[in-house]
Amino acid sequence: MERDQQRIAEQELRDKERAQLLKNIEEMKKEDERQAKEKKQRVNKLMEQVAASNKESLAQKELKVIQEKKLEAEIVEYNRQKILREEEALLEEKRKQEEKEKEIQRLRELQEKANDRQAEIDALKAKRAYEEGERIARERDRQEVEKRRKIAQELEVARQKQFKYKEQ
């Protein structure tokens, strides 16, 4: 009974730890999504600022049209490369998150196997303890029967002696 209560308490503790771990993972996901959204907004704002700056420069400095187009192409390429890097980083983060989730699932399965194995061990110990109790009880019964037989034999010997003594 006490062992069952302890086992239940341990299970509840493990359940709370799992729930806390899942909550932490969920919070980390939300924080990552928020940061990615902010980063995307900064990139969009930067792209808008660059476009506005380019438009103004082209209107004021027609002589530098070729240089401005070249600069704009470089900025666009930079932004494209940056977006590609960010997408790759997001994909890598997603892959890591999936790996974490797989590891958590693997650990859960290992914990369940360990719990099942412990239950088997406990059942085997209980069976062995019962069998040992039965063996001890049988031995005690056998010793009692042997003791009674010995007493009966001794009484018979004493009775025979007394009978012989009376005959003499």
RALINWO-V917580 format. One record per residue. RES is the residue in one small letter. PHI is phi in whole degrees, 0 to 359 (999 if undefined). Layout:
((RES,PHI) (RES,PHI))
This chain:
((m,999) (e,294) (r,296) (d,296) (q,296) (q,295) (r,297) (i,295) (a,298) (e,297) (q,297) (e,297) (l,297) (r,297) (d,298) (k,296) (e,296) (r,299) (a,298) (q,295) (l,298) (l,296) (k,297) (n,297) (i,297) (e,297) (e,295) (m,296) (k,299) (k,298) (e,295) (d,298) (e,296) (r,296) (q,296) (a,296) (k,295) (e,297) (k,297) (k,296) (q,296) (r,297) (v,296) (n,298) (k,296) (l,298) (m,296) (e,295) (q,296) (v,297) (a,297) (a,296) (s,298) (n,296) (k,297) (e,296) (s,298) (l,295) (a,291) (q,271) (k,229) (e,296) (l,292) (k,258) (v,303) (i,295) (q,295) (e,294) (k,296) (k,297) (l,298) (e,297) (a,297) (e,295) (i,295) (v,300) (e,295) (y,301) (n,296) (r,297) (q,297) (k,297) (i,297) (l,299) (r,298) (e,295) (e,297) (e,297) (a,296) (l,295) (l,297) (e,295) (e,297) (k,296) (r,298) (k,298) (q,297) (e,296) (e,298) (k,301) (e,297) (k,297) (e,295) (i,298) (q,297) (r,297) (l,295) (r,299) (e,296) (l,297) (q,297) (e,297) (k,298) (a,297) (n,296) (d,297) (r,296) (q,296) (a,296) (e,296) (i,297) (d,298) (a,295) (l,296) (k,298) (a,296) (k,296) (r,295) (a,296) (y,296) (e,297) (e,296) (g,299) (e,297) (r,297) (i,297) (a,296) (r,296) (e,297) (r,298) (d,297) (r,297) (q,296) (e,294) (v,297) (e,297) (k,296) (r,295) (r,297) (k,296) (i,298) (a,296) (q,294) (e,297) (l,297) (e,295) (v,298) (a,297) (r,296) (q,296) (k,298) (q,296) (f,296) (k,297) (y,296) (k,291) (e,290) (q,282))
